[in-house]
Amino acid sequence: MSEKFVEHQIRYTWRSIYKMHNEQAIKSGGTLAQAVVLLNLNPNKGTPSTSLGPKMGLESTSLGRTLKSMENNGLISRMPNKEDKRGVFILLTKKGKELRAISKKNGNKFNKVILNKIGKKNLSVFFDVLKSINGTIKNDKIFR
């Protein structure tokens, strides 16, 4: 019965995607959370730490723990923001750039396989459905 609920299908699929990507990240010495951060960092200029959380949709406390772990693992470094003395830039190290490249390759491979499996038309419909669900939620049209 629960498999007929929209939430069940989305949650089940997301768990499968999460597990698949996390297993690949672990093989490379990281985690999915780290891979997501790496992919959201500008590989050349770095990224202000204050813009990273909102960009990824994460709370600052969980992002802070991930960044600390990444710094301890030599994936990132922090540099004071010369324009805004209160902030810092998050920069990729050589090791971080290497892991970012692997993460990007894995993400692209996943997208290519899914596109080949279901086709452009079905993928477009899928994206339209997800946008409609998100729009309905954001416009507070469910529990009014």
N, C-alpha and C positions, 0 to 999 in steps of 0.2 A: 504494500500500500504506500509506504513512504517514498518509494521510487517514482511515484506519480507527482510528487511535489517538486516545484521548480527549485526551491532551496536545496532539496536533497541532491538533485542532479548537478547543480552548480557546486555545492560543497564537496560531493564525491569526486567530481572531475578535478576541482582545484587541489584536493588532497593528493590525487594521482599525479598531477603535474608537479606539485611541490615535492613529493617524494622522489620522482624521477630526476628533477633538477638537483635536489639536495644530494642524491647518490652520486651524480656526476661531479658536483662541487667537491664532495668529500674525496673522490678519486684524485682530484687536483690539489688537495690539501686545504680546502676552504669549506665554506658552508653556503647555502643558498642566500641567507641574509647578507653575507659578505659579498657574494656575486652581485646581488641587486644593488648594493651600495657602489661597488666598483663600476657597474654599468651606468650609474647616475652621476658619476664624477667626470668632469671635463679632463680628458687624459693629458692635455697640454698645459692648460692654465690653472687647473685646480678648480675647486668649487667652494664658495663661502659656506661654512658650517651651518649658518642660519637659514640658508635656502635649501639645504639638503633634506631636512625632515619634511617640510611641506611638499617638496617635489616628489617625495616617495610615499607620502601619506602615513608617516610614522610619528609616534610620540617621541619627544626629545630624550626621555629616559631610556627607552629601548634602543634608540639610535646611538645614544652615548655609550652604552655597554658594547654594542657592535663595533663602534669606532675604536674604543679602547682595545678591544680584542684584536682588531685589524692592525692597530699601531704596534701592539706587542708582537704580532706575527710578521711585522715588517712589510705590510701591504700598503700602508699609507704613512704620511708624515703630516705634521701640522705646522703651519707657518702663520705668524701674526699678520692680520689684514692691515696693510699700511694705510688704507683709506678710512677704515673704521677700526679704531684701536680696541674696541670691545670684542671684535670677532676674529676668527681664524680661518685660513684657507686649508682645505683638505687636499693634499697632493698625493698622487700615486707614486709609489716607489717603482723601481725596475721590476721587482717581484709582483707588485700590485698590477702593473701594466700587463705582465705575462698572464696572470690569473684573469684579468679583465678580458684579454684576447680569447682565452679559452672559454670563458663564460659567454662572450658574444657569439663565438662559433657554435657553442651548444644551443643557444637560443635560436640562432638562425637555422640550424639543422632541424630543430623541433618545428619551427614555423614552416619550413620547406616541406617536411614530411606530411604535416597536417594539410597544407595547401594541396599537395599532390594527391592525398587520400580523399579529401572531400570536395575539392575544386573551388574555383574563384566564386562561382555563383552561390554555392552553399555557404562559403565562408562569409560572403557579403551579407547574406540573410542572417547568419549567426550574429555578426557584429550589429546589425540593425536591431535584432531582438535584445541583445545586451544593452544597447544604447536606450532602447525603449524602457527596459526594466530600470536602468539607472535614472532615466529622466522621471519616471513615475515615482521612484523613491525620493529623489531630490526635490521634486515639486510637492512632496508631502500629500500625495494623492491616495494613499493606502488607508491610513487610520483616521482620516478626517471625519 
